[in-house]
Amino acid sequence: MTFGIFSLLPPLLAIVLALVTRNVIPALFCGVWLGATMLVGGNPAIGLYDTFDAFIIPSVGDEWSVTVLIYCGLFGVLIGVLERTGGAQAIARSISARVASRRGAQGATMGLGVLIFFEDYFNALTVGSVMRPITDKMRVSREKLAYIVDSTSAPMCLLGPVSTWVVFVMGLIGTQLVEMGASGSEYLIYLSTIPLNFYAWLALGLIIYMVITQWDFGPMAAAEHRARTTGHVMAANAAPPSGAHEENLSVVSEDQARKRNMLVPIAVLVLMIPPLFLWTGNFPENDLVTAVGNAKGGLSILMATLMAVVVGLTMGMVQKLFNFREAMDIVVDGIKSMTLVYIILTLAWSIGSVTSELGTAAYLVTLAEASLSPSMVPVLLFLIGAVVAFTTGTSYGTFAIMIPIAMPVAVAMDLPLALTIAAVLSGGIFGDHCSPISDTTILSSAGSSCDHIDHVRTQLPYAITAGVAGITGFFIAGLTQSTLLGAVSGLAALLVIAVTLRLVWGAPHGAESARAN
């Protein structure tokens, strides 16, 4: 049976419900249920039965899905281990001893955020809380601290080689490859999106520009002027978060916190992936290129994460930070912490299967080929992803809805797969940075102890600046099929917009004389 335009109803329902309820889980479930009901002839009771029997249970039960769920759980455990062993605290303490200026404090905040690339929540809470005393001392506004924390955490989770975000996106890519009957390594495809994730790079580039020049604009310029000239790092009427989020962040005493407690497990994680790729790809029986292409990316990251967890737990027990029983509690709590990811992934896989059965992708491809220039596809994916992320406050949900749509369109229109996936990822981060209901935005405010509305208000002009530059990059890359030209045009647009806004919407009168390096 051909459903035509009606095949769009399940993903559209998921998007609309996500926007209305601001919760992606019921939205995705209703989308699956509607699709299953359509496939059984319109009976909602039988559709509900098939939602589980034909889609949700099979989505969880296959080998690939189980692999993804296991390594998601192990990543949750690894984050718990890193929190309990205090490595990030030791690194921050070492950085603070070398900071002697406002510029240095802001640069150190960004540097620590780049270093903690493997989990956005851990990044936001850790960087904000450990750098706050340093930036306060150097008269950096809490708004600026929260901006640097927020605009570093999510981009780095998609620019680093491994993170909780990476394993989530790999799960979506791998499932869609199976649905399309396509070959390839989901991890290598993900890695190919990194250079094309223009918004993430431009957001980091804008931080570097702001740190080096100390040229702010918009509400941030007023906040920084206040902090420099009066020493008040927050506005008089600011209401910073109570700190409930921060209380969940384990604090290790200074004499027990060691830098190696974070650096060693992360090094094990990153360094073990290449040899495991070769091993699962049957190297040296296969040559290097063939082995990498045939590698089991999910299993490789799973094993690397397991080794990093074992190393981290062993280091913690040897240093008597916790005993064996407490170590097992860390394992259980880490797996529990990924429950939301399990649910979203399962429903994302399910709605992907539903839309495949309905022929949604095929209809969209026909529609796009008839009415849309290929060069505009990445821009459109970026904008739709941004709207969904802004209104729902979740990048994960955005990726779950948009990647199963973007990949078939890219293949059918002969667009680079990496470019279309990167457009979705960039749009998700951009919308997340602009959204006042985003979990990472809220946690950045909490970790930095900054009034949440002040954080959103001061960050918004910066996020829009990087977003417009990102649109430019995706348009040029789609038009020319050149990553380099897209990146250069995006960077040029970023600098032009930032300088222009500085001139027309810059620091308050008299701020120049008060600036301190």
SVG drawing of the C-alpha trace seen along z (x, -y; Angstrom):
<svg xmlns="http://www.w3.org/2000/svg" viewBox="-10 -57 61 70">
<polyline fill="none" stroke="black" stroke-width="0.4" points="0.0,0.0 1.2,-3.5 0.4,-6.2 1.8,-9.2 1.5,-12.5 -0.2,-10.7 3.1,-8.9 4.3,-12.3 1.7,-12.1 3.7,-10.1 6.8,-12.3 4.8,-15.4 2.7,-14.3 5.9,-13.6 7.3,-17.1 4.0,-18.9 3.5,-17.0 7.1,-17.6 6.6,-21.4 3.3,-21.5 4.2,-19.2 8.0,-20.1 8.6,-16.4 9.9,-14.2 9.1,-10.8 5.2,-10.9 5.6,-12.7 7.7,-9.9 5.5,-7.2 2.3,-8.7 4.1,-9.0 4.9,-5.3 1.4,-4.4 -0.2,-6.5 2.1,-4.8 1.3,-1.3 -2.4,-2.2 -2.2,-3.3 -0.4,-0.1 -3.1,2.1 -5.9,0.3 -6.9,-2.3 -7.7,-0.2 -6.0,-2.0 -6.3,0.9 -4.5,3.3 -2.2,0.4 -1.2,0.2 -0.5,3.9 1.6,3.7 3.4,0.6 5.1,3.0 4.9,6.3 6.1,5.1 8.2,2.1 9.4,1.3 10.3,4.9 12.1,5.8 13.9,2.5 15.3,3.3 16.0,7.0 18.4,7.0 22.1,7.3 23.0,3.7 20.4,2.1 21.6,4.2 25.2,3.2 24.2,-0.5 22.2,-0.2 25.1,1.5 27.7,-1.0 25.4,-3.9 25.1,-2.3 28.9,-1.9 29.3,-5.6 27.0,-6.5 29.2,-4.4 32.3,-6.1 30.9,-9.5 30.0,-8.4 33.6,-7.1 35.1,-10.4 32.8,-12.4 33.7,-10.2 37.5,-10.3 37.8,-14.1 40.2,-14.3 38.5,-17.4 38.8,-19.2 42.5,-18.6 42.9,-19.8 40.9,-22.9 43.0,-23.6 46.1,-23.3 44.7,-25.8 43.6,-28.3 47.2,-28.5 48.3,-29.9 45.5,-32.4 46.4,-36.0 44.0,-38.0 40.4,-38.3 41.4,-37.0 43.3,-34.2 40.3,-33.2 38.0,-33.1 40.5,-31.2 41.1,-28.7 37.3,-28.1 37.1,-27.3 40.2,-25.1 38.7,-23.0 35.4,-22.8 37.3,-21.5 39.1,-19.0 35.8,-17.5 34.4,-16.6 32.8,-13.3 29.6,-14.4 27.6,-17.6 26.0,-17.5 29.3,-16.7 31.0,-19.4 28.4,-22.1 28.3,-21.4 32.1,-20.7 33.5,-23.6 31.0,-26.1 31.4,-25.2 35.2,-24.8 36.0,-27.9 33.5,-30.2 35.8,-31.3 38.5,-32.1 36.3,-34.2 34.7,-36.0 38.2,-36.9 39.1,-38.3 35.8,-40.2 34.3,-38.2 30.5,-38.4 28.6,-35.2 26.8,-35.7 30.0,-35.5 31.0,-32.4 27.7,-30.7 28.0,-31.6 31.5,-30.0 30.4,-26.9 27.2,-26.4 28.7,-27.2 31.6,-24.8 29.8,-21.8 27.4,-20.7 29.7,-21.5 32.6,-19.6 30.3,-16.5 29.9,-16.4 33.4,-17.4 35.2,-15.0 35.9,-11.4 33.8,-9.8 31.1,-11.1 27.6,-10.2 26.3,-12.2 28.5,-10.3 27.2,-6.9 23.6,-8.2 24.1,-9.6 25.9,-6.4 22.9,-4.4 20.6,-6.5 23.0,-6.4 23.6,-2.6 19.9,-1.8 19.2,-4.0 21.9,-2.3 20.2,1.0 16.8,-0.5 18.3,-1.8 20.1,1.4 23.4,-0.6 26.8,0.5 29.4,-1.4 30.7,-2.0 28.4,-4.2 31.4,-5.5 33.4,-6.5 30.3,-8.2 30.0,-10.1 33.7,-11.1 33.1,-12.5 30.5,-14.8 32.9,-16.5 34.6,-18.9 31.1,-19.8 29.5,-20.6 29.8,-24.3 27.7,-25.7 29.7,-23.8 33.0,-25.0 31.8,-28.6 30.4,-28.6 33.8,-27.7 35.4,-30.2 33.2,-33.0 34.3,-32.2 38.0,-32.4 37.3,-35.7 35.6,-37.1 38.3,-35.9 41.2,-37.3 39.6,-40.7 37.5,-41.2 35.0,-42.8 31.4,-42.1 28.1,-43.2 24.5,-43.3 23.4,-42.6 26.7,-40.8 28.6,-44.0 26.7,-45.7 27.2,-42.7 30.9,-42.7 31.1,-46.4 29.3,-46.1 31.6,-43.3 34.8,-45.2 33.9,-48.5 32.0,-47.6 33.1,-44.1 29.5,-42.9 29.6,-39.6 25.8,-39.4 23.0,-42.0 21.5,-43.4 18.2,-41.6 19.7,-38.3 18.3,-35.1 20.9,-32.4 19.9,-28.7 19.7,-27.3 22.6,-24.9 20.6,-21.8 22.2,-20.6 25.6,-21.3 25.0,-19.2 24.7,-16.2 28.3,-16.8 30.6,-14.7 33.4,-16.7 36.7,-15.0 39.1,-16.5 42.0,-18.4 44.6,-16.0 42.8,-13.0 41.9,-14.7 44.5,-13.9 44.6,-14.9 45.5,-11.4 42.1,-10.2 40.5,-11.7 43.3,-11.8 44.2,-8.1 40.7,-6.6 40.0,-9.1 43.4,-8.2 42.5,-4.5 39.1,-5.2 40.5,-7.2 43.7,-5.1 42.0,-1.8 39.5,-2.6 41.9,-2.4 43.4,1.1 39.9,2.4 38.7,1.1 41.5,3.0 40.8,6.2 37.1,6.2 37.8,5.6 40.1,8.7 43.4,6.9 45.9,8.1 43.9,10.7 42.3,7.6 44.3,4.7 44.1,1.5 41.4,-0.3 39.3,2.8 39.6,3.6 38.6,0.1 35.6,0.2 34.5,3.6 35.1,2.7 32.3,3.1 32.2,-0.5 29.7,0.1 31.5,3.1 34.8,1.4 33.6,-1.6 31.8,0.7 35.1,2.6 37.1,-0.6 34.6,-2.1 34.6,1.0 38.4,0.9 38.3,-2.8 35.6,-2.0 37.7,0.9 40.8,-1.3 38.9,-4.2 37.3,-2.0 40.6,-0.3 42.3,-3.7 39.6,-4.8 39.7,-1.7 43.6,-1.7 43.4,-5.3 40.7,-4.3 38.2,-6.8 35.6,-4.1 35.5,-0.4 34.4,2.5 30.8,2.4 30.7,-1.4 32.3,-0.8 29.4,1.5 27.0,-1.1 28.7,-3.5 28.2,-1.0 24.5,-0.6 23.9,-4.3 25.7,-5.0 23.5,-2.6 20.4,-4.1 21.5,-7.6 21.1,-6.7 17.5,-5.6 16.2,-8.6 18.7,-7.9 17.5,-4.3 13.9,-5.3 14.5,-8.0 16.7,-5.7 14.2,-2.9 11.4,-5.2 13.6,-6.8 14.5,-3.4 10.8,-2.5 9.6,-5.6 12.3,-5.0 11.0,-1.5 7.4,-2.9 8.3,-5.6 10.3,-3.0 7.2,-0.8 5.0,-3.8 7.4,-5.0 7.9,-8.4 11.5,-8.8 10.6,-7.8 7.8,-10.4 10.0,-13.1 12.7,-12.3 10.2,-12.7 8.9,-15.9 12.4,-17.4 13.6,-16.4 10.6,-18.1 10.6,-21.4 13.9,-21.9 17.4,-22.8 19.9,-20.4 22.0,-23.3 19.1,-24.3 18.6,-20.9 21.4,-21.3 20.1,-24.8 16.5,-23.5 17.6,-20.6 19.6,-23.0 16.6,-25.4 14.0,-22.7 16.4,-21.0 16.9,-24.4 13.2,-25.0 12.5,-21.6 15.4,-21.9 14.5,-25.4 10.9,-24.5 11.5,-21.1 14.8,-22.0 16.4,-18.7 19.0,-18.0 18.6,-14.2 15.0,-14.4 15.8,-16.5 18.4,-14.1 16.0,-11.2 13.3,-12.8 15.5,-14.4 18.3,-11.9 15.9,-9.2 14.5,-11.8 17.8,-13.4 19.8,-10.3 17.4,-8.9 17.0,-12.4 20.8,-12.8 21.2,-9.4 18.4,-10.0 19.5,-13.5 23.2,-12.5 24.2,-14.8 27.1,-14.0 25.7,-12.0 28.0,-13.6 26.8,-17.1 23.1,-16.4 23.8,-14.7 26.0,-17.5 23.3,-20.0 20.9,-18.2 23.5,-18.1 24.4,-21.8 20.7,-22.8 20.1,-20.8 22.9,-22.5 21.9,-26.0 18.3,-25.6 19.5,-24.1 21.7,-27.1 18.8,-29.6 16.3,-27.7 15.5,-28.7 14.1,-25.2 17.2,-23.3 18.6,-21.0 22.2,-22.0 21.3,-25.7 19.7,-25.2 22.6,-23.2 25.1,-25.8 23.2,-28.5 23.2,-26.2 26.9,-25.2 27.9,-28.9 25.4,-30.1 24.1,-32.6 20.5,-33.9 19.0,-31.7 17.1,-34.4 20.2,-36.6 22.2,-33.7 19.7,-33.1 19.3,-36.8 23.1,-37.5 23.9,-34.3 21.1,-34.7 22.8,-37.3 26.0,-35.2 24.2,-32.0 22.3,-33.8 25.6,-35.2 27.1,-31.8 23.8,-30.4 23.6,-32.9 27.3,-32.2 26.5,-28.4 23.6,-28.9 26.0,-30.6 28.5,-27.8 25.9,-25.1 24.5,-27.0 28.0,-27.4 28.9,-23.8 25.6,-22.5 26.1,-24.7 29.8,-23.9 30.1,-20.5 33.3,-21.8 33.8,-21.6 36.7,-24.1 34.6,-26.8 31.7,-26.2 34.0,-26.6 35.8,-29.7 32.5,-31.4 31.0,-30.6 34.1,-32.0 34.1,-35.1 30.4,-35.7 31.0,-35.1 33.8,-37.8 31.8,-40.3 28.7,-39.9 30.7,-40.0 32.6,-43.1 29.5,-44.9 27.6,-44.1 30.5,-45.3 30.4,-48.6 26.7,-49.2 25.7,-47.3 29.0,-47.3 30.1,-48.1 28.5,-51.0 30.1,-54.4 33.3,-54.5 33.8,-50.7 37.0,-51.0 38.8,-52.9 37.7,-50.3 38.8,-47.3 41.5,-45.1 43.4,-42.3"/>
</svg>
